[in-house]
Amino acid sequence: MSLDDRKLDVLRAIVQDYVSTQEPVGSKALVERHHLRVSPATIRNDMAVLEDEGYIRQPHTSAGRVPTDRGYRLFVDKLSRIKPLSPAERRAIERFLVGAVDLDDVVHRTVRLLAQLTRQVAVVQFPSLSRSSVRHLELVPVSTTRIMLVMIADTGRVEQRLVEMPDPVPEADVLRLRTAINEKLGGERLVDTPPLVQDLVEETDSGLRRAMSTLASVLLETLVERTEERIALAGTANLTRGGILDFQGSLRPILEALEEEVVLLKLIGSAEQDITATRVLIGDENEIEHLRATSVVSTGYGPGSTVVGGMGVLGPTRMDYPGTIATVSAVARYVGEILAQN
């Protein structure tokens, strides 16, 4: 059955009260707090319908009602309005992120900021190499037979490797190698570079081919074929802030799941995500069994319209969804602007 406007108002009020008070909500409290202009008996009837339809439940006898996952989903999809951030909150985000000195600092500041602003567990994926392009490759001679290979991606991510060369390489040859590599790979997406790296070896003069072949194998092994992603996590202590009903038992399975990087990437690292969209997973909608007592709000981020990584927060289903969605979206936007500027 479809719910009329009054029953939807009652559900909205129950969600808002339960999120702010952590206490099951009764009909008398709803009438007093929300000016619903009907009697407690009418509200009780509406609550009975909401319970029959699976939007609220009674956690124990003689208690008020709390929302179910289905109730939160309806609230997020139809009943909530995104809370705009205050000018002070926006300034705080900007100030906190603008002071970052490099990409690692941006990511670590972002994850701490998200945890502080939302009071949830925050997760930020470092810009993914698989979605990055080569901005510049630098060859720095350490000795005549050792060269530091430095790859700078368009996202600001820096990877470096020390390469043992088979023969001494004069500085003039290092310069020629560097020029050839940048002309071939500069601006190319990392996932598209393997055949280009192979071409580089074949196109190089015979006198430099042995050196180029050594550099090419290191390039392929460490920069292109390496698939692991890096994740930053903050705010796990926030999980202990909630009420007794928040996680239906022990926190341990949730904490153990959060130690697995594969789990964290599944939660927030969706390459297909539209950079303007925020994804909300509530309770049983989570694929990961141990996280079905939690909700996750996540989005992609990156310069312009390019998604280079994901970020988000995880907490109890009793979450301030409008505020959390607004915060995650705003922080992602600021980080994207920083990456675009740098």
C-alpha positions in Angstrom: 0.0 0.0 0.0 1.2 3.5 -0.6 1.6 5.7 2.4 -0.3 9.0 2.6 1.5 12.3 3.5 0.8 12.1 7.2 2.2 8.7 7.6 5.3 9.8 5.6 5.6 12.8 8.0 5.4 10.4 11.0 8.1 8.2 9.5 10.3 11.3 8.9 9.8 12.4 12.5 10.6 9.0 13.9 13.9 8.8 11.9 14.9 12.3 12.9 14.1 11.8 16.6 15.8 8.4 16.8 19.0 9.6 15.0 19.3 12.6 17.4 18.2 10.9 20.7 19.3 7.2 20.2 16.1 6.3 22.0 13.1 4.4 20.6 10.3 7.0 19.7 6.8 6.9 21.1 3.6 8.5 19.8 3.3 11.0 22.7 6.9 12.4 22.1 6.1 12.7 18.3 3.0 14.8 19.0 4.8 17.1 21.4 7.9 17.6 19.3 6.6 17.8 15.8 3.3 19.7 15.8 1.6 16.9 13.7 -1.8 18.4 14.5 -3.5 15.1 15.3 -4.0 13.1 18.5 -1.6 10.5 19.9 -4.2 7.8 19.2 -4.1 8.8 15.4 -0.3 8.7 15.5 -0.4 5.3 17.1 -2.6 4.0 14.3 -0.2 5.5 11.7 2.7 3.8 13.5 0.9 0.5 13.4 0.5 0.8 9.7 4.2 1.8 9.3 5.2 -1.3 11.4 3.0 -3.6 9.4 4.6 -2.3 6.2 8.1 -2.9 7.6 9.2 0.7 7.9 9.6 0.7 11.7 9.9 -2.0 14.4 9.5 -2.3 18.2 12.9 -3.3 19.6 11.4 -4.6 22.8 8.0 -4.6 24.5 6.8 -1.4 26.0 9.3 0.6 24.0 8.7 3.1 21.3 9.6 2.3 17.7 12.8 2.6 15.7 13.3 2.7 11.9 14.1 -0.5 9.9 16.6 -0.5 6.9 13.5 -0.2 4.7 12.4 2.9 6.7 15.8 4.5 6.4 15.8 3.8 2.6 12.5 5.5 2.1 13.7 8.4 4.2 16.9 8.8 2.2 15.1 8.4 -1.2 12.0 10.5 -0.6 11.7 12.3 2.7 15.1 13.9 3.5 16.5 17.1 2.1 20.3 17.5 1.8 21.5 19.9 4.6 23.6 22.6 3.0 26.9 23.2 4.8 27.2 26.4 6.8 29.7 29.0 5.5 31.8 28.3 8.6 31.9 24.5 7.8 32.9 25.3 4.2 35.7 27.6 5.3 36.9 25.0 7.8 37.1 22.4 5.0 38.9 24.8 2.7 41.4 25.9 5.3 42.1 22.3 6.4 42.8 21.0 2.9 44.5 24.0 1.4 47.5 23.6 3.7 48.4 20.2 2.3 51.9 19.9 1.0 51.6 16.9 -1.3 49.1 14.2 -2.4 49.7 11.9 0.6 49.0 14.9 2.9 45.8 15.7 0.9 44.5 12.1 1.4 45.5 11.9 5.1 44.0 15.4 5.8 40.8 14.4 3.9 40.2 11.2 5.9 40.8 12.9 9.2 38.5 15.8 8.2 35.7 13.4 7.1 35.9 11.4 10.4 35.8 14.7 12.4 32.9 16.3 10.5 30.6 13.2 10.3 31.7 11.5 13.5 31.8 8.2 11.5 34.6 5.9 10.2 36.1 7.6 7.1 37.8 5.8 4.2 39.7 7.5 1.3 41.2 5.7 -1.6 44.5 7.2 -2.9 44.2 8.2 -6.5 44.2 4.9 -8.4 47.2 4.3 -10.7 44.8 2.4 -13.0 42.9 5.6 -13.6 45.9 7.9 -13.8 47.9 9.3 -16.7 51.7 10.0 -16.9 52.5 13.6 -16.3 56.2 13.2 -16.3 59.0 10.6 -15.9 62.3 11.7 -14.4 65.6 9.8 -14.4 68.0 10.8 -11.7 71.5 9.4 -11.8 72.5 8.1 -8.4 75.8 6.6 -9.7 77.1 5.6 -13.1 75.2 2.3 -12.8 72.2 3.3 -10.6 69.3 5.5 -11.8 66.3 6.6 -9.7 63.2 6.3 -11.9 60.4 8.8 -10.7 56.9 8.7 -12.2 54.6 11.6 -11.5 51.0 11.0 -12.4 48.4 13.6 -13.4 46.7 13.1 -10.0 49.9 14.1 -8.1 50.7 10.5 -7.1 54.5 9.9 -7.2 56.1 6.4 -7.6 59.9 5.9 -7.5 62.2 3.0 -8.1 65.9 2.5 -7.9 67.1 0.8 -11.1 70.4 -1.2 -11.3 71.8 -0.7 -14.8 73.7 -3.4 -16.6 76.5 -1.0 -17.7 77.6 2.5 -16.7 75.4 5.2 -18.3 76.9 8.6 -19.0 74.8 11.6 -18.1 74.3 12.6 -21.7 72.7 9.2 -22.3 70.5 9.5 -19.3 69.2 12.7 -20.8 68.5 11.0 -24.1 66.7 8.1 -22.4 64.6 10.6 -20.3 63.6 12.6 -23.4 62.6 9.4 -25.4 60.5 8.0 -22.4 58.6 11.3 -21.9 57.9 11.8 -25.6 56.5 8.3 -25.8 54.6 8.1 -22.5 53.8 11.7 -21.4 50.0 12.2 -21.2 49.2 8.6 -21.7 47.0 6.6 -19.3 49.0 4.1 -17.4 46.7 1.2 -18.4 47.5 2.1 -22.1 51.3 2.2 -21.7 52.5 -1.5 -21.9 52.6 -1.7 -25.8 54.2 1.8 -25.9 56.9 0.7 -23.4 57.6 -2.2 -25.7 57.8 0.1 -28.7 60.3 2.3 -26.8 62.8 -0.6 -26.6 62.5 -1.4 -30.3 62.8 2.2 -31.4 65.9 3.0 -29.3 69.4 3.2 -30.9 71.3 0.0 -30.5 73.9 1.7 -28.2 71.1 2.6 -25.7 68.8 -0.4 -26.2 70.3 -2.5 -23.3 69.8 0.5 -20.9 66.3 1.2 -22.2 65.3 -2.5 -21.9 66.3 -2.5 -18.2 64.3 0.7 -17.6 61.3 -0.6 -19.5 61.1 -3.9 -17.5 61.1 -1.8 -14.2 58.5 0.5 -15.7 56.2 -2.5 -16.6 56.8 -4.4 -13.4 56.4 -1.6 -10.8 54.3 1.1 -12.4 52.0 -0.5 -14.9 51.4 -4.1 -13.8 51.2 -3.3 -10.1 47.5 -3.3 -9.2 47.4 -2.8 -5.5 45.5 0.3 -4.3 46.2 2.3 -1.2 43.6 3.2 1.4 43.5 5.7 4.3 41.2 5.0 7.3 40.3 7.2 10.3 37.8 7.5 13.0 37.2 3.8 14.0 36.8 4.9 17.6 33.6 6.7 16.5 31.9 3.3 16.2 31.8 3.2 20.0 29.9 6.4 20.4 26.5 4.9 19.5 23.6 3.4 21.4 23.0 -0.2 22.4 20.8 -0.9 19.4 23.3 0.4 16.8 25.2 -2.7 15.8 22.9 -5.6 17.1 25.6 -7.1 19.2 29.4 -7.1 18.9 31.6 -4.5 17.2 34.3 -7.0 16.6 33.2 -8.4 13.2 32.8 -4.8 11.9 36.3 -3.9 13.2 37.8 -7.0 11.6 36.1 -6.3 8.3 37.5 -2.8 8.3 41.1 -4.2 8.6 40.7 -5.8 5.1 41.7 -3.4 2.3 39.7 -5.5 -0.2 36.6 -4.8 1.9 37.3 -1.1 2.1 37.9 -0.8 -1.7 34.6 -2.6 -2.3 32.8 -0.1 -0.1 34.1 3.1 -1.7 36.3 2.3 -4.8 33.7 2.1 -7.5 35.3 3.2 -10.8 31.9 3.5 -12.5 30.7 6.1 -10.0 29.5 9.3 -11.4 31.5 12.1 -9.8 28.4 14.1 -9.1 26.5 11.2 -7.4 26.6 10.1 -3.8 25.9 6.4 -3.1 24.1 5.3 0.1 24.1 1.7 1.1 21.9 0.9 4.1 22.1 -2.2 6.3 21.3 -5.4 4.3 22.1 -3.6 1.0 25.8 -4.1 1.9 27.4 -7.0 0.1 29.8 -7.7 3.0 28.0 -9.8 5.6 29.8 -8.3 8.7 28.8 -4.8 7.6 25.0 -5.4 7.4 24.4 -3.5 10.6 26.1 -0.4 9.1 25.4 2.2 6.4 27.9 3.6 3.9 27.8 7.0 2.2 30.4 7.2 -0.6 31.3 9.1 -3.8 34.0 9.3 -6.4 36.4 12.2 -6.5 38.9 13.7 -9.0 39.9 16.7 -11.1 37.0 18.0 -13.3 34.7 15.1 -14.3 37.5 12.4 -14.0 37.1 9.9 -11.2 40.5 8.9 -9.8 39.4 7.4 -6.5 36.6 7.0 -4.0 35.9 8.3 -0.5 33.1 7.8 2.0 32.1 7.1 5.6 30.7 4.1 7.5 28.6 4.2 10.6 25.4 2.8 12.2 22.2 2.8 10.1 21.1 5.3 12.7 23.0 8.0 10.8 22.3 11.7 10.0 21.9 11.0 6.3 21.2 14.5 5.1 24.2 16.0 6.9 26.5 13.1 6.0 25.7 13.1 2.3 26.3 16.9 2.2 29.6 16.6 4.0 31.0 13.7 1.8 29.9 15.6 -1.4 31.5 18.9 -0.3 34.8 17.3 0.8 35.0 15.3 -2.4 34.4 18.5 -4.4 37.1 20.4 -2.6 39.6 17.6 -3.0 38.8 17.5 -6.8 39.5 21.2 -7.0 42.9 20.8 -5.2 43.9 18.0 -7.7 42.8 20.2 -10.7 44.9 23.1 -9.5 48.0 21.0 -8.9 
